[in-house]
Amino acid sequence: MQAPEVLKGWIGNYWETGMEEPARLIFQDERFTEGKSWSLDGMHELRAGHHLRIYAPDGDLLWEGTLGMKRRSWFGPADLVPPEIDHWFHLNPPLRAELRISGNNC
């Protein structure tokens, strides 16, 4: 079995004019950035099963875990990340993170 690949980068959100759904939570691979510009080539839409580490600006680990879908109510949308960390995906500057990619969660 191949060891998972660990990508280094940032967390954020992605939205385009014309999208009908809410902004997508994403991980941006640092290898596909130039200054403050992010490339779609390095953008990973986060999904259930992805393992994520999120770091504070001082480098301390803020949160680590495997993402999973949790429904808060019968009619509401399912949450991909715990509600208490959702706002971290909307910070500017974005927080550093690591995304663990394995064959079954890429």
Buried (B, 14 or more C-beta within 10 A) or exposed (E): EEEBEEBBBBBBBBEEEEEEEEEBBBBBBEEBBEEEEBEEEBBBEBEEEBBBBBBEEEEEEBBEEEBBEEEEEEEEEEBBBEEEBEEBBEEEEBBBBBBBBBEEBE
